[in-house]
């Protein structure tokens, strides 16, 4: 007994589109094909060109504008190009007011993701405190080593192991990526 075959509506629609396309004259086929490429491929290409691609070094979590607890785990994604770079390192810092506090060098182990736990700000916040800019910067290895050495030297000389931070300009004119977060317990 022969089996009945059914054709789904999608394949009928696809056949109609192909039939229409093949019935066009050659110049119109070229124009239609280019238009289809632009409409469907442009968002993919644009995403790779405009700096928002998934391959850029960035802070993955928390997101810009999130409210965070004092102690939070931060997820970073390091681009393959940054992992292979022999001259530069990726530095992570947080900025509060006019100062930035260099927290260290990001080093990926295994894949491109890095997870770090940090505590932001004092235990008790005063009014106006609690907003932080988290930033990722690409710095020359020697420059980053010098900044970290300066930080450790200042902390060692301080009776309470504190550090006054540095000006954001010393980290570079523009971070690779930055977000603004606010502590949940901000007054």
GUNUDREN-777856 format. One line per 8 residues: number of its first residue (from 1); for each residue x, y, z of C-alpha. Coordinates in steps of 0.05 Angstrom, whole numbers. Layout:
N
NUM> X/Y/Z; ...
# end
This chain:
187
1> 0/0/0; 31/67/-19; 43/116/36; 12/184/33; 63/240/33; 48/306/63; 84/370/48; 90/420/104
9> 66/491/91; 137/516/101; 164/476/43; 107/501/-1; 123/572/18; 197/560/4; 180/530/-64; 139/592/-81
17> 197/638/-62; 247/598/-103; 199/595/-162; 190/670/-159; 266/681/-153; 281/635/-212; 230/668/-256; 264/736/-249
25> 312/759/-302; 387/755/-286; 398/828/-263; 338/824/-217; 363/758/-188; 430/791/-172; 395/851/-139; 348/805/-99
33> 407/762/-76; 447/822/-54; 387/851/-18; 377/785/19; 450/783/38; 448/854/65; 384/843/103; 404/778/135
41> 480/784/140; 488/858/158; 467/849/232; 519/794/239; 574/834/207; 554/897/244; 557/860/310; 628/839/294
49> 651/909/272; 618/956/322; 655/931/384; 595/894/414; 615/825/390; 620/768/438; 695/765/425; 712/831/459
57> 744/833/528; 690/856/576; 656/851/643; 601/799/635; 569/802/703; 545/845/738; 512/886/684; 514/962/676
65> 467/994/727; 460/932/771; 454/939/846; 506/894/879; 522/871/950; 587/893/982; 620/826/965; 606/805/894
73> 633/755/844; 651/788/778; 654/750/713; 700/774/657; 710/750/586; 779/758/556; 786/761/481; 832/711/447
81> 875/769/423; 885/792/495; 903/721/517; 956/717/462; 983/787/473; 1055/784/499; 1064/858/511; 1000/879/546
89> 959/854/604; 886/865/624; 879/904/689; 816/909/731; 800/968/776; 742/1002/808; 733/1077/812; 697/1116/866
97> 695/1191/858; 758/1220/829; 802/1159/846; 811/1089/817; 834/1029/856; 874/980/815; 853/911/837; 899/870/795
105> 915/832/731; 863/787/699; 890/718/681; 846/667/647; 857/594/663; 828/542/616; 778/583/576; 767/657/564
113> 727/668/627; 754/696/693; 715/697/758; 738/742/815; 706/759/882; 714/831/907; 690/874/964; 673/945/946
121> 677/1003/992; 676/1008/1067; 631/965/1111; 588/1026/1128; 573/1075/1072; 563/1149/1081; 511/1188/1041; 533/1196/969
129> 577/1134/971; 562/1068/939; 567/1082/864; 627/1049/831; 653/1046/760; 684/978/746; 733/982/689; 778/937/648
137> 840/967/617; 893/941/569; 960/964/597; 1032/950/578; 1061/897/623; 1115/943/650; 1065/999/665; 1018/951/701
145> 1076/921/741; 1098/992/761; 1027/1011/783; 1019/947/824; 1087/957/855; 1069/1029/873; 1004/1004/904; 1039/951/946
153> 1094/1000/968; 1042/1051/991; 1001/998/1027; 1063/972/1063; 1079/1043/1087; 1008/1056/1112; 992/1038/1184; 923/1011/1164
161> 945/978/1099; 905/1029/1058; 918/1058/989; 895/1125/964; 885/1100/892; 906/1133/828; 877/1182/777; 836/1147/723
169> 881/1179/669; 939/1136/693; 900/1074/672; 891/1102/602; 847/1151/566; 792/1101/551; 778/1034/585; 769/971/544
177> 702/963/579; 668/996/639; 603/992/676; 572/1031/733; 543/992/792; 513/1013/859; 516/977/925; 450/951/949
185> 460/983/1018; 475/1053/990; 443/1107/1032
# end
